[in-house]
Amino acid sequence: MRKDGSDGMPRWTMLWERPAPLLRSAALSPDGQTIAWISEKGQVRRFDSETGNQLWRTPPIPGMDSVAAAPGGQVLTWKRLAPQRAEVMILDAQTGIAGARIQKVSGAIWTIVVSPDGKSFVVGAGDRSITRWPLGGSTAPPKGLHVEGYPETLTIARDGSFACGTWLPSGISASKNWRFREADPARWFDVTLSADGKTLVALSRRGARRRTSAAEPELMVWDRATGKLLWEHNINGTDPR
């Protein structure tokens, strides 16, 4: 948690800590109220982010390895890159797995992000699609579109704008037909948007999927409305996030 010191400088103070045995993946909800994590055995836990109190935990859920947390306390879990299990389990905010429901999706799941308002979640799939699904009990049909590459990462701002970092080919696809194409198809992108959707930040790097010799990771920042590259910086590191 950030606090301001007496000299006006920001300070970081630890509020709590908890052991996380066999931690595989963790997520913070867009409203900052819920932390969820999943263990290597597929056990999902939900914590109150202010107090660190565990609100519930599930028994091991076979095959699940990823989580996302939604405003209001729902937790989404799924198996990444598994075409035989193209589904999302939505765990109930109060009871966890006892009130869970299953949402079937199209194609192997690469990544999922929850909208800031908690009304929907967006799935990036191996068929190079991005589909928005209602998070509540709505039966409204999903809204989808196709991107040029495999969707490595997704991000959504408060105003509903989105960006997707892709691989093969490498680049960024975003709302309002915003595109960036990387000349090197082996690079891949982590992307995020500022809360107001005006600034797009990407980490471009090589990883396990590199085709040729390693290249330095780059931090790249754009004005999303105009597509203007504001600045970029080479990073001396390995697999930054």
Backbone as numpy.savetxt, mean C-alpha at the origin, in Angstrom:
# Nx Ny Nz CAx CAy CAz Cx Cy Cz
5.65 9.31 17.64 4.80 10.51 17.64 5.68 11.76 17.64
5.34 12.75 16.83 6.10 13.99 16.77 5.58 14.98 17.80
6.52 15.58 18.53 6.17 16.64 19.46 7.14 17.80 19.26
6.71 19.02 19.57 7.57 20.18 19.45 8.29 20.43 20.77
9.63 20.60 20.67 10.41 20.88 21.85 10.34 22.34 22.24
10.93 22.68 23.36 10.91 24.06 23.84 11.68 24.99 22.91
12.59 24.44 22.12 13.36 25.26 21.18 12.68 25.38 19.83
11.45 24.85 19.73 10.70 24.95 18.48 11.03 23.87 17.47
11.99 23.01 17.79 12.37 21.94 16.88 11.51 20.70 17.13
11.21 19.94 16.07 10.40 18.73 16.26 11.17 17.66 17.02
10.47 16.93 17.82 11.06 15.83 18.58 10.20 14.58 18.39
10.84 13.44 18.43 10.11 12.17 18.33 10.18 11.47 19.66
9.02 11.11 20.19 8.93 10.44 21.48 8.25 9.09 21.31
8.87 8.03 21.82 8.25 6.71 21.74 7.07 6.63 22.70
5.91 6.26 22.19 4.72 6.13 23.01 4.57 4.73 23.58
4.91 3.74 22.77 4.81 2.34 23.23 5.59 1.44 22.29
5.83 0.24 22.74 6.44 -0.78 21.89 5.88 -2.14 22.27
5.81 -3.01 21.30 5.28 -4.36 21.52 6.15 -5.36 20.78
6.33 -6.54 21.33 7.04 -7.58 20.57 6.20 -7.99 19.36
6.86 -8.33 18.28 6.17 -8.72 17.05 6.80 -10.01 16.53
6.52 -11.13 17.20 7.15 -12.38 16.79 6.75 -12.80 15.38
7.74 -13.17 14.58 7.53 -13.67 13.22 6.81 -12.66 12.34
7.04 -11.37 12.59 6.39 -10.33 11.81 6.73 -10.47 10.33
5.70 -10.44 9.48 5.89 -10.51 8.04 5.53 -9.20 7.34
4.42 -8.59 7.74 3.96 -7.36 7.11 3.14 -6.57 8.13
3.22 -5.23 8.04 2.46 -4.37 8.94 1.86 -3.22 8.16
0.79 -2.62 8.71 0.11 -1.53 8.01 -0.51 -0.58 9.02
-0.55 0.71 8.66 -1.22 1.75 9.43 -2.42 2.23 8.62
-3.57 2.37 9.26 -4.78 2.82 8.56 -4.64 4.28 8.17
-5.32 4.73 7.11 -5.23 6.13 6.67 -5.63 7.15 7.74
-6.51 6.76 8.67 -6.90 7.69 9.73 -5.95 7.63 10.93
-4.94 6.78 10.87 -3.93 6.71 11.92 -4.37 6.02 13.18
-5.54 5.39 13.20 -6.07 4.82 14.44 -5.75 3.35 14.64
-5.48 2.64 13.56 -5.28 1.19 13.63 -3.94 0.79 13.06
-3.25 -0.09 13.76 -2.08 -0.77 13.23 -2.43 -2.25 13.12
-2.16 -2.83 11.98 -2.39 -4.27 11.79 -1.09 -4.93 11.37
-0.87 -6.14 11.81 0.27 -6.87 11.31 -0.06 -8.35 11.20
0.69 -9.02 10.32 0.49 -10.44 10.08 1.82 -11.15 10.28
1.75 -12.32 10.90 2.96 -13.10 11.16 3.23 -14.06 10.01
4.39 -14.69 10.05 4.74 -15.67 9.02 3.79 -16.87 9.03
3.08 -17.08 10.13 2.11 -18.18 10.22 0.71 -17.76 9.77
0.55 -16.48 9.38 -0.75 -16.00 8.91 -1.67 -15.52 10.01
-1.13 -15.27 11.20 -1.96 -14.74 12.29 -2.00 -13.22 12.19
-3.21 -12.65 12.18 -3.39 -11.21 12.03 -3.77 -10.61 13.38
-3.18 -9.46 13.68 -3.51 -8.75 14.91 -3.87 -7.30 14.58
-4.78 -6.76 15.39 -5.14 -5.34 15.27 -4.82 -4.65 16.59
-4.12 -3.49 16.50 -3.74 -2.71 17.67 -4.34 -1.31 17.58
-4.63 -0.73 18.75 -4.96 0.69 18.83 -3.64 1.45 18.73
-3.53 2.36 17.74 -2.25 3.01 17.51 -1.87 4.01 18.61
-2.85 4.51 19.35 -2.55 5.48 20.41 -2.01 4.80 21.66
-2.61 3.67 22.01 -2.24 3.02 23.27 -1.36 1.79 23.09
-1.38 1.21 21.90 -0.66 -0.04 21.67 -1.41 -1.25 22.15
-2.64 -1.08 22.63 -3.41 -2.21 23.12 -3.84 -3.10 21.95
-3.70 -4.41 22.14 -4.17 -5.36 21.14 -5.68 -5.49 21.25
-6.37 -5.25 20.15 -7.83 -5.29 20.15 -8.35 -6.68 19.82
-7.68 -7.38 18.92 -8.00 -8.78 18.64 -6.87 -9.42 17.85
-6.90 -10.73 17.81 -5.99 -11.48 16.95 -6.72 -12.69 16.41
-6.29 -13.13 15.27 -6.94 -14.29 14.64 -6.09 -15.53 14.85
-6.69 -16.69 14.70 -5.86 -17.88 14.56 -5.11 -17.80 13.23
-4.09 -18.61 13.00 -3.40 -18.58 11.71 -4.37 -18.78 10.55
-4.28 -17.91 9.55 -5.11 -18.01 8.35 -4.22 -18.56 7.24
-4.40 -19.79 6.85 -3.48 -20.44 5.91 -3.30 -19.65 4.62
-2.06 -19.43 4.24 -1.74 -18.84 2.95 -1.67 -17.33 2.92
-2.24 -16.64 3.90 -2.25 -15.18 3.86 -0.87 -14.63 4.27
-0.43 -13.55 3.59 0.88 -13.01 3.91 0.96 -11.48 3.87
-0.18 -10.77 3.62 -0.16 -9.32 3.50 -1.38 -8.73 4.19
-1.25 -7.47 4.66 -2.37 -6.80 5.33 -2.46 -5.34 4.91
-3.66 -4.79 5.00 -3.92 -3.36 4.89 -4.96 -3.02 5.95
-4.85 -1.84 6.56 -5.78 -1.42 7.61 -6.65 -0.28 7.10
-7.94 -0.34 7.42 -8.90 0.64 6.93 -9.35 1.56 8.06
-9.74 2.80 7.75 -10.37 3.66 8.76 -11.60 2.96 9.35
-11.74 3.05 10.65 -12.86 2.37 11.29 -12.50 1.01 11.85
-11.34 0.47 11.48 -10.86 -0.75 12.13 -10.88 -2.03 11.34
-11.50 -2.04 10.15 -11.43 -3.25 9.34 -9.99 -3.50 8.89
-9.66 -4.79 8.74 -8.33 -5.17 8.29 -8.47 -6.11 7.09
-7.74 -5.82 6.04 -7.77 -6.65 4.83 -6.52 -7.52 4.81
-6.69 -8.78 4.44 -5.55 -9.67 4.31 -5.70 -10.49 3.04
-4.56 -10.84 2.44 -4.57 -11.55 1.16 -3.25 -12.26 0.94
-3.22 -13.09 -0.07 -2.01 -13.78 -0.50 -1.47 -13.09 -1.73
-0.24 -12.59 -1.67 0.34 -11.84 -2.78 0.85 -12.78 -3.87
0.60 -12.39 -5.12 1.11 -13.09 -6.31 0.69 -14.56 -6.34
-0.56 -14.80 -6.03 -1.09 -16.17 -6.00 -2.35 -16.25 -6.84
-2.25 -16.56 -8.15 -3.45 -16.59 -9.00 -4.49 -17.60 -8.54
-4.06 -18.64 -7.82 -5.01 -19.63 -7.34 -5.80 -19.13 -6.13
-5.42 -17.96 -5.59 -6.14 -17.41 -4.45 -6.38 -15.92 -4.67
-7.17 -15.63 -5.67 -7.49 -14.24 -6.03 -8.67 -13.76 -5.21
-8.41 -13.49 -3.93 -9.47 -13.07 -3.02 -8.88 -12.24 -1.89
-9.74 -11.40 -1.31 -9.36 -10.58 -0.17 -10.28 -10.94 0.99
-9.70 -11.22 2.15 -10.49 -11.45 3.35 -10.56 -10.15 4.13
-11.78 -9.68 4.38 -12.00 -8.43 5.09 -12.43 -8.77 6.51
-11.54 -8.50 7.47 -11.78 -8.85 8.87 -12.57 -7.74 9.56
-13.54 -8.15 10.37 -14.43 -7.20 11.04 -13.67 -6.34 12.05
-14.04 -5.07 12.14 -13.34 -4.13 13.01 -13.40 -4.53 14.48
-14.52 -5.14 14.90 -14.70 -5.46 16.32 -14.36 -6.89 16.66
-14.62 -7.80 15.74 -14.50 -9.23 16.08 -13.41 -9.95 15.30
-12.77 -9.27 14.34 -11.73 -9.94 13.58 -12.29 -10.98 12.63
-11.80 -12.18 12.71 -12.18 -13.21 11.75 -13.61 -13.69 11.95
-14.17 -13.47 13.14 -15.54 -13.93 13.40 -16.54 -13.26 12.47
-16.27 -12.03 12.08 -17.20 -11.33 11.19 -16.62 -11.11 9.80
-15.67 -11.94 9.40 -14.97 -11.73 8.13 -15.86 -12.03 6.93
-15.55 -11.37 5.82 -16.18 -11.72 4.56 -15.10 -11.80 3.48
-15.40 -12.51 2.41 -14.46 -12.74 1.32 -14.90 -11.96 0.09
-13.96 -11.24 -0.51 -14.22 -10.55 -1.78 -13.35 -11.19 -2.86
-13.98 -11.84 -3.82 -13.26 -12.40 -4.95 -12.82 -11.28 -5.87
-11.60 -11.36 -6.40 -11.09 -10.34 -7.32 -10.57 -11.02 -8.57
-10.14 -10.22 -9.54 -9.69 -10.74 -10.82 -8.17 -10.74 -10.89
-7.57 -11.92 -11.02 -6.14 -12.01 -11.20 -5.36 -12.05 -9.90
-4.12 -12.50 -9.98 -3.24 -12.54 -8.82 -3.05 -11.13 -8.25
-3.09 -11.01 -6.93 -3.00 -9.71 -6.29 -1.54 -9.30 -6.13
-1.19 -8.14 -6.66 0.14 -7.59 -6.47 0.17 -6.62 -5.30
-0.82 -5.77 -5.20 -0.84 -4.78 -4.14 -2.26 -4.31 -3.88
-2.51 -3.82 -2.65 -3.82 -3.29 -2.27 -3.61 -2.02 -1.45
-4.47 -1.03 -1.67 -4.45 0.17 -0.85 -5.90 0.55 -0.51
-6.11 1.06 0.71 -7.44 1.47 1.17 -7.59 2.96 0.96
-8.77 3.40 0.50 -9.01 4.82 0.30 -9.02 5.55 1.63
-8.61 6.83 1.66 -8.58 7.58 2.92 -9.93 7.69 3.61
-11.04 7.67 2.85 -12.35 7.77 3.48 -12.88 6.42 3.96
-12.15 5.36 3.69 -12.54 4.04 4.17 -13.70 3.41 3.45
-14.15 3.99 2.35 -15.31 3.46 1.64 -14.95 2.42 0.60
-13.69 2.33 0.22 -13.31 1.40 -0.84 -11.86 0.98 -0.68
-11.49 -0.06 -1.43 -10.09 -0.44 -1.52 -9.78 -0.73 -2.98
-8.51 -0.55 -3.34 -8.09 -0.67 -4.73 -7.09 -1.81 -4.84
-7.31 -2.66 -5.82 -6.47 -3.84 -6.04 -5.69 -3.68 -7.33
-4.38 -3.85 -7.26 -3.55 -3.96 -8.45 -3.28 -5.42 -8.70
-3.63 -5.92 -9.90 -3.59 -7.36 -10.17 -2.64 -7.70 -11.31
-2.32 -8.99 -11.40 -1.38 -9.48 -12.38 -1.85 -9.40 -13.81
-3.15 -9.16 -14.02 -3.62 -8.94 -15.39 -3.46 -7.48 -15.80
-2.64 -6.74 -15.02 -2.34 -5.34 -15.27 -3.58 -4.47 -15.16
-4.41 -4.80 -14.18 -5.61 -4.02 -13.92 -5.52 -3.37 -12.55
-6.22 -2.24 -12.40 -6.43 -1.58 -11.11 -7.93 -1.47 -10.93
-8.45 -2.06 -9.87 -9.90 -2.10 -9.66 -10.24 -1.59 -8.28
-11.23 -0.68 -8.22 -11.71 -0.14 -6.94 -12.95 -0.91 -6.52
-12.92 -1.48 -5.31 -14.02 -2.27 -4.76 -14.60 -1.56 -3.55
-15.94 -1.63 -3.37 -16.54 -1.06 -2.15 -16.10 -1.85 -0.93
-15.81 -1.16 0.15 -15.34 -1.83 1.37 -16.50 -2.24 2.26
-17.62 -1.54 2.15 -18.77 -1.91 2.95 -19.55 -3.04 2.31
-20.81 -3.16 2.64 -21.62 -4.23 2.08 -22.25 -3.89 0.75
-21.82 -2.78 0.14 -22.41 -2.33 -1.11 -22.23 -3.36 -2.22
-23.23 -3.45 -3.07 -23.14 -4.35 -4.22 -22.82 -3.58 -5.50
-22.38 -2.32 -5.36 -22.05 -1.52 -6.53 -20.95 -2.19 -7.33
-21.05 -2.16 -8.66 -20.03 -2.81 -9.48 -18.68 -2.11 -9.31
-17.58 -2.85 -9.39 -16.27 -2.24 -9.22 -15.93 -1.35 -10.41
-15.05 -0.38 -10.14 -14.55 0.49 -11.18 -13.11 0.10 -11.47
-12.79 -0.17 -12.73 -11.45 -0.65 -13.06 -10.84 0.05 -14.25
-9.54 -0.08 -14.36 -8.81 0.41 -15.53 -7.56 -0.43 -15.69
-6.92 -0.32 -16.85 -5.71 -1.08 -17.12 -4.51 -0.14 -17.15
-3.37 -0.65 -16.67 -2.12 0.09 -16.71 -1.15 -0.66 -17.62
-0.04 0.00 -17.95 0.86 -0.58 -18.94 1.72 -1.71 -18.39
2.05 -1.67 -17.11 2.93 -2.69 -16.53 2.28 -3.37 -15.34
3.07 -4.24 -14.68 2.57 -4.89 -13.48 2.56 -3.89 -12.32
1.46 -3.80 -11.56 1.31 -2.78 -10.52 2.08 -3.13 -9.25
3.26 -2.55 -9.09 4.08 -2.81 -7.90 3.50 -2.15 -6.66
3.15 -0.85 -6.78 2.63 -0.11 -5.62 1.50 0.81 -6.05
0.61 1.11 -5.10 -0.52 2.00 -5.33 -0.59 3.02 -4.21
-1.10 4.21 -4.51 -1.33 5.23 -3.50 -2.55 6.05 -3.88
-3.33 6.48 -2.87 -4.53 7.30 -3.10 -4.49 8.50 -2.17
-4.80 9.68 -2.69 -4.87 10.91 -1.89 -6.30 11.15 -1.42
-6.47 12.14 -0.56 -7.80 12.44 -0.01 -8.80 12.85 -1.07
-8.31 13.48 -2.15 -9.22 13.94 -3.19 -9.60 12.84 -4.18
-9.13 11.61 -3.92 -9.46 10.49 -4.79 -8.48 10.25 -5.91
-7.51 11.14 -6.12 -6.50 10.91 -7.14 -5.60 9.75 -6.71
-5.04 9.07 -7.71 -4.24 7.89 -7.41 -2.99 7.89 -8.28
-2.04 7.05 -7.89 -0.85 6.79 -8.70 -0.46 5.34 -8.51
0.12 4.76 -9.56 0.53 3.36 -9.55 1.93 3.25 -10.14
2.85 2.67 -9.39 4.19 2.40 -9.91 4.20 1.02 -10.56
4.74 0.92 -11.77 4.68 -0.33 -12.53 6.07 -0.86 -12.88
6.06 -2.09 -13.36 7.28 -2.80 -13.76 6.97 -3.60 -15.02
7.89 -3.60 -15.94 7.75 -4.31 -17.22 6.46 -3.96 -17.97
6.34 -2.82 -18.61 7.36 -1.76 -18.60 7.32 -0.93 -17.33
8.44 -0.28 -17.05 8.56 0.52 -15.84 7.98 1.91 -16.05
7.36 2.43 -15.02 6.83 3.78 -15.11 5.81 4.05 -14.04
5.06 5.11 -14.24 4.02 5.52 -13.30 2.76 5.84 -14.09
1.63 5.32 -13.65 0.32 5.67 -14.19 -0.46 6.35 -13.07
-1.15 7.43 -13.40 -1.90 8.16 -12.39 -3.20 8.67 -12.98
-4.08 9.17 -12.08 -5.37 9.68 -12.52 -5.19 10.88 -13.45
-6.24 11.17 -14.22 -6.25 12.24 -15.20 -5.21 12.01 -16.29
-5.02 10.70 -16.62 -4.15 10.30 -17.73 -2.70 10.75 -17.57
-2.23 10.85 -16.33 -0.84 11.21 -16.06 0.03 9.97 -16.26
1.11 10.10 -17.04 1.99 8.97 -17.32 3.46 9.39 -17.24
4.28 8.48 -16.75 5.72 8.61 -16.85 6.26 7.26 -17.29
7.04 7.25 -18.34 7.62 6.01 -18.86 9.12 6.01 -18.65
9.61 4.98 -18.00 11.03 4.82 -17.75 11.66 4.07 -18.92
12.79 4.57 -19.41 13.43 3.95 -20.57 13.94 2.55 -20.26
14.33 2.31 -19.01 14.84 1.00 -18.61 13.68 0.16 -18.08
13.24 -0.88 -18.78 12.07 -1.65 -18.34 12.30 -2.46 -17.09
13.55 -2.65 -16.67 13.83 -3.47 -15.50 13.71 -2.72 -14.19
13.62 -1.39 -14.25 13.45 -0.63 -13.01 12.00 -0.74 -12.53
11.81 -0.57 -11.24 10.46 -0.58 -10.72 10.30 0.49 -9.66
9.05 0.83 -9.32 8.76 2.06 -8.61 7.91 1.84 -7.37
8.33 2.48 -6.27 7.45 2.73 -5.13 6.92 4.14 -5.28
5.63 4.34 -5.14 5.05 5.68 -5.32 4.20 6.07 -4.12
4.10 7.37 -3.89 3.18 7.90 -2.89 2.76 9.30 -3.31
1.58 9.71 -2.87 1.05 11.05 -3.12 0.95 11.80 -1.81
1.15 13.11 -1.87 0.85 13.94 -0.70 -0.64 13.84 -0.41
-1.03 14.16 0.82 -2.43 14.01 1.23 -3.38 14.79 0.33
-2.94 15.96 -0.16 -3.81 16.77 -1.02 -3.72 16.37 -2.49
-2.88 15.38 -2.81 -2.79 14.88 -4.17 -1.98 15.74 -5.12
-1.32 16.78 -4.63 -0.63 17.72 -5.52 0.80 17.30 -5.85
1.42 16.51 -4.98 2.81 16.12 -5.18 2.94 14.61 -5.24
3.66 14.14 -6.23 3.88 12.71 -6.41 5.35 12.41 -6.17
5.62 11.44 -5.30 6.99 11.04 -4.96 7.19 9.58 -5.35
8.32 9.28 -5.97 8.60 7.91 -6.38 10.04 7.55 -6.06
10.23 6.30 -5.65 11.55 5.71 -5.54 11.70 4.75 -6.71
12.66 5.02 -7.56 12.92 4.16 -8.71 14.17 3.34 -8.40
14.07 2.03 -8.54 15.20 1.20 -8.14 15.20 -0.11 -8.91
16.25 -0.86 -8.74 16.31 -2.24 -9.19 16.27 -3.13 -7.95
15.84 -4.34 -8.14 15.81 -5.27 -7.03 16.10 -6.67 -7.51
15.40 -7.63 -6.97 15.64 -9.03 -7.33 15.32 -9.30 -8.79
14.49 -8.42 -9.39 14.08 -8.66 -10.77 15.00 -7.99 -11.79
16.11 -7.44 -11.36 16.97 -6.72 -12.29 17.46 -7.63 -13.42
17.55 -7.08 -14.61 17.99 -7.83 -15.77 19.47 -7.62 -16.08
19.98 -6.45 -15.70 21.37 -6.14 -15.96 22.02 -5.71 -14.67
23.19 -5.09 -14.75 23.90 -4.71 -13.54 23.11 -3.69 -12.73
23.36 -3.66 -11.43 22.61 -2.79 -10.53 22.83 -1.32 -10.86
21.81 -0.51 -10.63 21.90 0.94 -10.81 21.47 1.62 -9.53
21.96 2.82 -9.28 21.63 3.53 -8.06 20.14 3.82 -7.99
19.54 3.67 -6.81 18.14 4.10 -6.65 18.03 5.61 -6.80
16.88 6.07 -7.25 16.63 7.49 -7.41 15.35 7.90 -6.71
15.39 9.04 -6.05 14.20 9.66 -5.48 13.75 10.74 -6.45
12.49 10.68 -6.89 11.98 11.58 -7.92 10.69 12.22 -7.42
10.56 13.54 -7.62 9.40 14.29 -7.11 8.80 15.11 -8.24
7.47 14.95 -8.45 6.75 15.65 -9.51 5.64 16.54 -8.96
5.31 17.57 -9.71 4.04 18.26 -9.56 3.02 17.43 -10.33
2.06 16.83 -9.63 1.17 15.88 -10.30 0.26 16.56 -11.32
-0.16 17.78 -11.03 -1.11 18.45 -11.92 -0.49 18.74 -13.29
0.78 19.16 -13.31 1.42 19.54 -14.56 2.32 18.46 -15.13
2.70 17.49 -14.28 3.64 16.46 -14.73 5.07 16.94 -14.75
5.35 18.11 -14.17 6.70 18.64 -14.16 7.54 17.96 -13.09
8.73 17.48 -13.49 9.67 16.89 -12.54 10.31 18.02 -11.74
10.05 18.05 -10.43 10.56 19.14 -9.59 12.02 18.94 -9.23
12.38 17.72 -8.85 13.78 17.40 -8.57 13.96 15.90 -8.46
15.19 15.46 -8.56 15.53 14.05 -8.37 16.88 13.95 -7.69
17.11 12.81 -7.03 18.33 12.66 -6.25 18.72 11.19 -6.21
19.97 10.90 -6.54 20.47 9.53 -6.44 20.70 9.17 -4.97
20.36 7.94 -4.62 20.46 7.46 -3.25 21.53 6.39 -3.19
22.46 6.54 -2.27 23.51 5.55 -2.09 23.01 4.51 -1.10
22.28 3.52 -1.60 21.71 2.53 -0.72 21.20 1.34 -1.49
20.60 0.41 -0.77 20.08 -0.81 -1.37 18.61 -0.98 -1.01
17.76 -1.17 -2.02 16.34 -1.45 -1.83 15.67 -0.48 -0.87
15.75 0.81 -1.12 15.09 1.78 -0.23 13.58 1.71 -0.34
12.89 2.15 0.69 11.42 2.18 0.71 10.98 3.55 1.20
